[in-house]
């Protein structure tokens, strides 16, 4: 037999729809285009074929396609828009103050009040009325609570703090005044307890009285029978 030739249809379409012509042929009637999932006959080592109409275009996008506008993360970071504060913006008008000033000026009609507002500019005051004095900024100036000094690691490892504490603390002799403790004088109760304990200790240490000699118990009919061991001796 010569080499096996494979048709071009074996390499077209989806892989699960390709039929290996070198495989064992199917017995009976086989409908290739069936859409019934129960009648799909998968090949050995392959996935079961799809029972749905799949698009022929392999680049087909399911759902909403993403339209790229050419903007990348690098361009976004490169052209980062900084925050523009509202420092230069004017605060809104204070209509209550404008109405009060119009009444003080004798403007009672709507036309006169409108004309007065166009000529008078009163804004809402924001923040403090008086600005705090500028703080002198110096390299040695610390705002808030200053940090604690650094802990020397060498003293921690070498127990330097312990030696410093021993050298700074007073000796026990200096604290006690160098006086020896005086033994308290005995009382009647302490003497009585001492005598009672001595007598009790003496009774405990005495040897117990010897026990009377006892013989092993034997039945009456075996009392006069000698043992074989002693009889043989």
C-alpha distance (Angstrom), angle and dihedral (degrees) to the residues before:
residue distance angle dihedral
X1 . . .
X2 3.78 . .
X3 3.77 127.4 .
X4 3.79 117.5 -59.5
X5 3.78 113.4 -106.6
X6 3.78 119.1 -145.1
X7 3.76 120.3 -152.2
X8 3.80 122.7 -129.0
X9 3.80 90.1 -114.1
X10 3.79 89.2 72.3
X11 3.81 90.6 68.4
X12 3.80 99.3 42.3
X13 3.82 128.2 92.4
X14 3.76 126.7 -0.8
X15 3.78 119.7 -13.3
X16 3.81 94.0 -123.9
X17 3.82 90.4 57.1
X18 3.80 95.8 52.7
X19 3.77 117.5 104.8
X20 3.77 119.9 -145.5
X21 3.79 105.6 -135.7
X22 3.81 91.7 -162.9
X23 3.81 92.1 60.0
X24 3.79 123.9 96.1
X25 3.81 108.1 -77.5
X26 3.78 118.3 -113.1
X27 3.77 117.7 -107.3
X28 3.76 119.6 -125.5
X29 3.74 129.1 4.5
X30 3.78 114.8 -21.1
X31 3.78 120.8 -170.5
X32 3.74 109.0 -156.9
X33 3.79 97.0 -170.6
X34 3.80 97.4 50.3
X35 3.82 117.0 136.5
X36 3.78 96.1 -162.6
X37 3.80 109.6 112.7
X38 3.83 90.7 -152.0
X39 3.81 92.0 57.8
X40 3.78 95.6 49.9
X41 3.81 109.3 115.4
X42 3.79 111.0 -158.7
X43 3.76 120.9 -153.5
X44 3.75 121.5 -117.8
X45 3.78 109.5 -84.3
X46 3.81 93.6 8.8
X47 3.76 134.3 98.8
X48 3.77 122.6 -103.0
X49 3.77 114.5 -91.8
X50 3.78 121.3 -106.7
X51 3.79 119.2 -102.1
X52 3.81 92.4 -156.8
X53 3.77 130.2 84.4
X54 3.79 103.7 -103.1
X55 3.81 121.3 -165.9
X56 3.78 115.9 -100.7
X57 3.81 91.3 -136.5
X58 3.79 108.8 88.7
X59 3.83 90.2 -160.0
X60 3.79 91.4 60.7
X61 3.82 113.6 134.9
X62 3.78 118.8 -142.4
X63 3.78 114.5 -143.7
X64 3.79 124.3 -2.8
X65 3.78 113.0 -5.9
X66 3.79 117.0 -130.5
X67 3.78 111.5 -121.6
X68 3.77 110.2 -153.3
X69 3.77 116.1 -146.4
X70 3.79 95.7 -165.3
X71 3.81 94.0 -104.7
X72 3.79 112.5 133.7
X73 3.79 133.4 -175.7
X74 3.79 90.5 -103.5
X75 3.78 92.4 56.5
X76 3.80 91.7 46.9
X77 3.81 92.7 53.0
X78 3.79 92.7 41.9
X79 3.81 92.7 54.6
X80 3.78 98.2 39.5
X81 3.78 111.7 166.8
X82 3.77 110.4 -132.8
X83 3.76 122.1 -140.7
X84 3.78 113.3 -95.3
X85 3.78 110.8 -148.6
X86 3.77 126.9 -141.8
X87 3.78 94.4 -121.1
X88 3.83 94.6 115.6
X89 3.80 95.3 41.9
X90 3.79 118.6 102.4
X91 3.81 118.8 -123.3
X92 3.83 117.5 -114.4
X93 3.78 121.8 -87.3
X94 3.79 120.1 -85.4
X95 3.82 101.5 -127.8
X96 3.78 93.6 -179.5
X97 3.78 91.3 57.5
X98 3.82 90.1 44.3
X99 3.80 91.9 52.6
X100 3.79 90.9 48.3
X101 3.80 92.1 49.8
X102 3.82 90.5 47.8
X103 3.80 91.2 53.9
X104 3.79 90.7 48.2
X105 3.82 88.8 51.6
X106 3.82 91.1 52.3
X107 3.81 96.4 -109.2
X108 3.81 105.8 147.1
X109 3.81 104.6 152.9
X110 3.77 124.2 77.3
X111 3.80 91.9 -117.7
X112 3.79 92.9 52.4
X113 3.81 92.2 46.1
X114 3.84 91.4 50.6
X115 3.80 90.8 48.8
X116 3.80 90.5 48.2
X117 3.82 91.5 52.3
X118 3.80 91.7 52.1
X119 3.79 90.7 54.3
X120 3.83 97.8 38.7
X121 3.81 121.7 61.8
X122 3.82 116.7 -164.7
X123 3.82 118.0 166.7
X124 3.78 131.6 -165.1
X125 3.77 110.5 -97.5
X126 3.77 112.0 -122.9
X127 3.76 126.4 -160.1
X128 3.76 123.3 -12.0
X129 3.74 123.3 -3.6
X130 3.80 91.7 -138.9
X131 3.77 121.5 38.8
X132 3.80 116.3 -128.9
X133 3.79 116.2 -112.4
X134 3.79 114.6 -95.2
X135 3.77 114.5 -93.2
X136 3.80 114.9 -128.1
X137 3.77 106.5 -118.5
X138 3.78 112.7 -146.8
X139 3.77 132.0 169.1
X140 3.82 89.8 -120.8
X141 3.81 94.7 47.8
X142 3.81 114.6 109.8
X143 3.79 119.0 -162.4
X144 3.78 116.8 -153.5
X145 3.80 125.6 -4.2
X146 3.81 112.5 -11.8
X147 3.81 116.2 -127.5
X148 3.76 121.6 -106.0
X149 3.80 118.6 -99.1
X150 3.76 116.7 -91.7
X151 3.80 116.1 -88.5
X152 3.82 111.6 -121.1
X153 3.79 106.1 -120.3
X154 3.80 92.8 -161.6
X155 3.80 91.5 62.6
X156 3.80 90.6 49.8
X157 3.79 93.0 52.3
X158 3.82 96.0 42.5
X159 3.84 95.3 42.5
X160 3.79 90.5 -117.0
X161 3.78 92.6 153.5
X162 3.81 90.8 56.7
X163 3.80 92.5 53.7
X164 3.80 91.0 47.7
X165 3.78 90.3 52.0
X166 3.81 91.8 50.0
X167 3.79 91.9 49.9
X168 3.80 93.2 47.4
X169 3.82 96.5 45.5
X170 3.80 120.7 83.7
X171 3.76 122.8 -112.2
X172 3.79 121.0 -102.2
X173 3.82 90.9 -119.6
X174 3.78 91.0 55.6
X175 3.77 91.9 48.6
X176 3.84 92.2 49.9
X177 3.79 94.1 46.2
X178 3.80 92.8 -120.5
X179 3.83 92.3 -84.6
X180 3.77 121.8 138.0
X181 3.74 119.1 -127.2
X182 3.85 114.3 -100.3
X183 3.77 116.3 -133.1
X184 3.82 110.7 -124.1
X185 3.80 117.5 -114.9
X186 3.82 115.9 -104.3
X187 3.79 120.8 -105.0
X188 3.81 131.4 -151.0
X189 3.78 93.3 -98.9
X190 3.81 93.0 48.7
X191 3.81 91.2 49.1
X192 3.81 91.6 48.8
X193 3.80 91.4 50.1
X194 3.78 91.0 47.8
X195 3.83 91.9 52.3
X196 3.80 92.6 46.5
X197 3.80 92.1 49.7
X198 3.80 91.2 48.7
X199 3.82 92.6 52.3
X200 3.79 92.1 45.7
X201 3.80 91.3 50.1
X202 3.81 91.1 49.5
X203 3.79 91.9 52.8
X204 3.77 91.9 49.6
X205 3.80 92.8 50.3
X206 3.87 93.3 51.5
X207 3.78 116.5 103.3
X208 3.79 114.1 -108.0
X209 3.85 116.7 -109.7
X210 3.79 114.6 -91.8
X211 3.78 115.7 -97.4
X212 3.81 119.4 -118.7
X213 3.79 113.9 -99.3
X214 3.76 111.3 -95.4
X215 3.76 129.3 -170.0
X216 3.76 127.5 -141.9
X217 3.74 114.3 -91.1
X218 3.79 116.1 -106.2
X219 3.74 135.6 175.2
X220 3.77 114.4 -97.1
X221 3.80 94.3 -113.7
X222 3.81 92.4 52.7
X223 3.80 98.9 45.3
X224 3.80 95.2 94.8
X225 3.80 95.5 39.3
X226 3.77 113.3 105.4
X227 3.76 120.8 -138.5
X228 3.75 118.8 -106.3
X229 3.77 93.3 -124.3
X230 3.79 93.8 56.4
X231 3.81 91.1 40.1
X232 3.81 91.3 55.9
X233 3.81 90.7 50.7
